[in-house]
């Protein structure tokens, strides 16, 4: 039996387990690939772990946890781990991968994320610098890789395009289930 998303989220934060972020809109997932790409590659093609992340509690603001998101992309032991960040000067400018030991001030705050459960399932990843944005993507075509980036939540709620399931590491797609005939 597959664990549920809450189990995977808790295991990442408390035990350092790896997770993936899977789009609730179309089943694609985030990869650290330059910036953040939302892709539909078969999981067996991921040999560099660029689709795996670890969540860390990094602080609190107004009673809410703030998290940092570490990329588990394979790298040399002498290279630092990189964390997902927004551009501190323009949140909508895309995702950057930053060594947290090399930044301070506003650039360090750009590494912080709210992970907010949504009423219809999944979570929203909201930049700590400006939670009126949510991590989504700039092209909705499910057949191609697209750029993941914060998009403005102009309606005061989080659309499905900005919601993600947090799942544990998978080495294959979930087993198929029988779809009922209509």
N, C-alpha and C positions, 0 to 999 in steps of 0.2 A: 504494500500500500504506500502511495506517495504521501509524504508529510504535507500539511497545509501551509499556506503562505505565512501565517502567524508563527508556526513552528520554525520555518526557515529564517524569518526575520529575527526571532529571538536567538536562534543558534548562531547567527552571524554576529550579533551584538555581544552575546555572553561568552561564546566559545570560539569566535573567530572563524566560523564556517563561511565558505564562499557562497555567494548568491548571484543570480542573474536578474535583470530587470526586463520583463516581458510586457510589451504593449498590450493593453486591454482592447485597443481598437482593431488591431489586425494580427496579433501574435508574433510580430517581429521583436527583436531584442537589441539591447544596446551593446556596442563594442567600442573599446578604446582603439580608435583607428584614425590617427591624426587628432581629430577632435572627438566627438562622440557620434558614431554612425549608428543608425537604427537599421538593422539588416535582417534578411530572411535566409541567410546561409544555413545549410544543414549543420547541425551541431557537430557531427563527426569531422567537419572541415576545420574546426577550431583547434589548432594544435599549440597556439601561443597563449591561451588563457585570457585573451583580451576581452572576452565576454563575461569574465568573472570579477566580482567585487567583494570587498569586506566592509561592513558597516561598523563605525565606532561612535560611541556617544562622545561628543566633543564639547558639550556645554549645555546651558539652559538659558532661555529667554522667556520672561513672563510665564513661567511655569511649564513651558514646552521644551522638550529635548531638542537639541541641535545635533546633527550627525555629520561626520566626515565620511566620504566614500572613497575607499582605497581601491585602485586598480590592481588586479592580481596578474596583469600581463607578465609573461615570462621575461625576465631581464637578468643581466649579470649580477652576481652577489655584490659587486662593488657599486652598482647603480642604486640610487635611492628609489623607494616606492613612491609612486605618484598618486595624487589625489584629485578628484574631480572638483573643478572650480569654475565659477563664472568670471567674466571680465569685470574687475572691480570698478571700472569706469563706465561700463555699459553692459548691464546684465543681459540684454538681448543679443549681445555680440557673439554668442556661442560658448562652447565648453573648452576649457583649457585643462591641462594636466600639470600639476604643480607639486614640487617637493615642499612640504609644509615647513621644513627647517630653513627655507630660503626666503620666506616672506614674513611680513609683519603688518600691523595696522589694518587698513581696509583690505589689502590683498589677503591677509590671513582670514578675515571675516568672509571673504568670497569663497572660502573652502567649506563653509557651513551650510547645511541643508535641513529644512524641516521635512520630515516624512509623515504625511498626514493621511490617516485612513479616510476613505471616501464612503459615503452612504450606500452607494450601489456596488461596492467592492473595489479592491485595489487600493493603491496609495497614490498620492501626489507628491512629487519631489519639488519643493519650493525653495528657491535660494534664500538663505538667511539674510542676505543684503536687501532683498526686495521680494517679499512673499506675494506680491501682486503678479508675479510671473510663475509659471510652472514648466518643468521640463517636458517638452513635447517634441515635435519635429516640424520642419518647414515644408514638407511635401507629403501628401497623404497617399501617394501611390504605393499600394502594398507589394507591387512587383519589382521594385527597385530599392537599392540602398538609399537612405535619405539622411540628412544632417539632423542630429538631435540637438536641440537648443531650447533655452527658455523662451516661451512665448507668453505674451501678456494675457492675463485672465480678465478680459475687459467686461465680462458680464457679472463678476462677483462670485462666480462658482467655477468649479474645475470641470471642463468637458472631458469626455472619454479619451480624446486625443492626448490628454495630459495625465492619464492614469496608467499605472503600471502594476503588474503582479510581481512580487518578490518571490522567486523560487530558488530552491537549493540547486547546487550544481547538477547538471544533467549531462550524461554522456551520450544521450540519444533523445529523440522526441518522446513525448508521453505515448504510452500504448494506445492504439486506436480503440475507440469505443463504438458500439453500435448506435448509429443515428436512427431514431425512430422514423418510420415512413409516415408521411402526412397524407 
